[in-house]
Structure formats: structure tokens, C-alpha cells
Amino acid sequence: MSILNKNRRDSIIEAKNILKEDGIFGKKTKATLYDVCKNYSLNIIKKYILRGIINNIIFDTKNNPNINTKKKIEGVLKDLRRY
């Protein structure tokens, strides 16, 4: 969502600033999601969320030889096709 908000750091609109990645869906995340939904189509939002998921999988698994990163991404893509 931060990418869709152009990675702003000093916006007077709090919902447009970069979110702290802490795994918590709190007030700031909810406000940012609401702002993104007002400004972008569902297809664009899904596209960028998917990019984020893939990037996180690559980052989290790239140094672990016991995890097949490509297979993990394919599994996630298969699961997400339902949505």
C-alpha cells in the first residue's frame, strides 16, 4: 500500500505515509487501505498486493536452501487465483 501512496514520508495526510511493517492491522493500516481504495481500482490494488507478497516470499526464502522459492510462489499464486 505504501507503493500505491508513492512511499511518502512527510504527507500531512497520515494515511498517505509509509506504513511500518509490523504485521499488525491497526488504525494506520486501515486508514491507508481506505485511502488506497478511494484512489485505485480493485485490479490495481490486487496487482500491487500480489507484487508485495511475491517480493516478501523472495526476500524471506532466498538464503534458505531448504525452501524452493519458485514452488512457494507458485503455490501462493494458485491459492490467490480464487480471489
C-alpha positions in Angstrom: 0.0 0.0 0.0 2.9 2.3 0.6 3.9 1.9 -3.1 0.5 3.0 -4.2 0.9 6.0 -1.9 4.2 6.7 -3.6 6.2 5.9 -0.5 5.5 9.3 1.0 7.2 10.1 4.3 6.0 13.7 5.1 2.5 13.9 3.9 0.1 16.0 6.1 -2.4 13.2 5.4 -1.2 10.4 7.7 -2.9 7.7 5.6 -0.6 8.6 2.7 2.7 8.0 4.6 4.7 4.8 4.5 3.4 2.1 6.9 5.6 0.5 9.5 5.8 -3.2 8.5 5.0 -4.9 11.9 2.3 -7.4 10.9 -0.4 -5.5 12.8 -3.6 -4.4 11.1 -4.2 -1.3 13.1 -5.7 2.2 12.7 -3.0 3.4 10.4 -3.2 0.4 8.1 -7.0 0.6 8.0 -6.8 4.4 7.1 -4.2 3.7 4.4 -6.3 0.8 2.9 -9.3 3.1 2.9 -7.3 5.8 1.1 -5.9 3.4 -1.4 -9.4 2.0 -2.1 -10.7 5.5 -2.8 -8.0 6.2 -5.3 -7.4 3.0 -7.2 -9.4 0.2 -8.9 -9.6 -3.2 -7.3 -7.4 -4.7 -10.1 -4.6 -2.2 -9.4 -4.8 -2.9 -5.7 -4.7 -6.6 -6.2 -1.7 -6.3 -8.6 0.4 -4.4 -6.1 -0.6 -6.6 -3.1 0.5 -9.6 -5.2 3.8 -7.9 -6.0 4.4 -7.3 -2.3 3.6 -10.9 -1.5 6.0 -12.2 -4.1 8.8 -9.8 -3.1 8.3 -10.8 0.6 8.5 -14.6 -0.3 11.7 -14.0 -2.3 13.3 -11.9 0.4 12.3 -14.4 3.2 13.4 -17.5 1.4 16.3 -16.5 -0.8 19.0 -17.6 1.7 17.3 -20.8 2.8 18.4 -23.8 0.6 15.7 -25.9 2.2 12.9 -23.9 0.7 12.1 -23.9 -3.0 11.2 -20.3 -3.6 9.7 -20.8 -7.0 7.5 -23.6 -5.8 6.3 -21.5 -2.8 5.4 -18.6 -5.2 3.5 -20.9 -7.5 1.6 -22.3 -4.5 0.6 -18.8 -3.3 -0.4 -17.7 -6.8 -2.6 -20.8 -7.1 -4.2 -20.0 -3.8 -4.8 -16.4 -4.7 -6.4 -17.2 -8.1 -9.6 -17.9 -6.2 -9.9 -14.2 -5.3 
